[in-house]
Amino acid sequence: MSRPGPDPAVRDARAGRLKDFLKAEALALGFADLAVTAPDVTPELRQRLEQFVALDRHGSMAWLADTIDRRSDPLTLWPQVRSVIMLAMNYGPDVNPLDNLEQKSNATVSVYARNRDYHDIIKGRLKQLAGKFAARAGGDVKVFVDTAPVMEKPLAQSAGLGWIGKHTNLVSRSRGSWLFLGSIFTTIELPPDAPDTDHCGSCRVCLDICPTNAFPAPYQIDARRCISYLTIENKGPVPHQFRRAMGNRIYGCDDCLAACPWNKYAVAAREAKLVARDDLVSPPLAAFLKLDDAAFRTFFSGSPVKRIGRDRFLRNVLIAAGNSDDPALVPECEALLSDPSALVRGAAVWALSNLTGANYMRGLEARTADEPDEHVREEWRMAVSPAG
C-alpha cells in the first residue's frame, strides 16, 4: 500500500514561505526585485530566435545560432528545472548619459560598463542567494547571468518583472530600462508570478533616437547596425556608414534606454544601485589614445571593457577622435599610424583624415609604402582621395 503524498495545502504554504524567504534575501543582497516563472511559459521563443538568425541580424554572434535549442527552452538546458527565479538589479545612472554626447572631446562609455563587470557582481550574489535557498529548500539549483544560453528578458517578462519594450530590452514600470537580469533555476516548484503586459503604447522615442536606425520595426533589432554590437562584438573595422553616427560612443550605446519615459521612475527609486567609476563618466579621449596594452589592462581591470581588448578599444576611441573636431588630438592619432595592430592603424588613418583633411594626409602618404594590410591601404586611399 503506497503512502499518501504531502498535503497540497501544506506543500503550497511551504512553497510560499520559501518564496518570501527568497525575496527578503534578494533585497538584502542588493537586488531590486525577484519573481518566479515556470520553465515552459515561452513557447514562441524558438520561432522568434530562428527568424532573427535567419535574417542574419545576429551578425558575427555565431553563438546565438549555435545555441538555439538550449536558448529557446529552459527544459532543454536543464530537464530537471521546475521553477525559474528571475532577479533584477537596478543600475540607473544619476545623470542622463545622453548629455555627454555633446562633450565631443570626451568619451561616452555605456552606463552598465562604468563599474565592475556586472557578470561578476551579479553571479557572486546569485550564488549566495542560491546557496541559502538550496540549504533551506533541499533542491538543486543552477545560476545563470547573461553569457549562458538563457533568454532572460522573455523569462523576466513571464515572471512579471517588466515587459520587453520596442527597443527589445526589458522595461519596468518602477525602474525603467536600467536593469541587469540574472536567474536561478531550481528543481523546487514555487508559485509563479503573473506575467507583465506591454505598457509602451504608441510611444516610439526609443526607436526614433537610434543613431544608426538599428530597429527594422518595433520589437525587432538588427545587431549589425547597433552601436553596442559595432563597438563590442564586432571584431573588425567599423563599417564606414556607421562611423559618423557613433559620435563619441566608445563602448556600447545607451540612447534607446536613456530615452525611455519610464526611466523617471528608475530615477525616483532610491534602492541600492551600482555606482559608476568617476573616471568613466566623461573621460577625455586624449588619455585613452595613449594606452598601450599593459596600461589598458591596468586601467580596465575588473571592467567589462577589458573583454574587448586594447586594439578594439583603440579602434572605437579613434573613431570618436575623428568625430571630435578637436585638433589637439592630431598628435595622438598620428602616432597610432604606426601601431602594431592593423585594426588600430586603419582607424587612425580615418580619424586623422577627419581631423586634418586630404592635403595633410597626402603629406604622410609615404608612410603607406610598407603597409602590409589591405584594409589599412584602402583607408589611406580614401583618406588622400575622398569621394565627392
Buried (B, 14 or more C-beta within 10 A) or exposed (E): EEEEEEEEEEEEEEBEEBBEBBBEBBBEBBBBBBBBBBBEBBEEBBEBBEEBBEEEBBBBBEEBBEBBEBBBBBBBBBEEBBBBBBBBBBBBBEEEBBEBBEBBBBBBBBBBBBBBBBBEBBBEBBBBBBEBBBEBBEBBBBBBBBEBBBBBBBBBBBBBBBBBBBBBBBBBEBBBBBBBBBBBBBBBBBEBBEBBEEEBEEBBBBBEBBBBEBBEEBBBBBBBBBBBBBBBBBEEBBEEEBBEBBBBBBBBBBBBBBBBBBBEBBBEBEBBBBEBBEEBBBBBBBBBBEBEEEEBEEBBEEBBBBEBBBBBBBBBBBBBBBBBEBEEBBEBBBEBBEBEBBBBBBBBBBBBBBBBEEEBBEEBEEBBEEBEEEBBBEBBEBBBEEEE
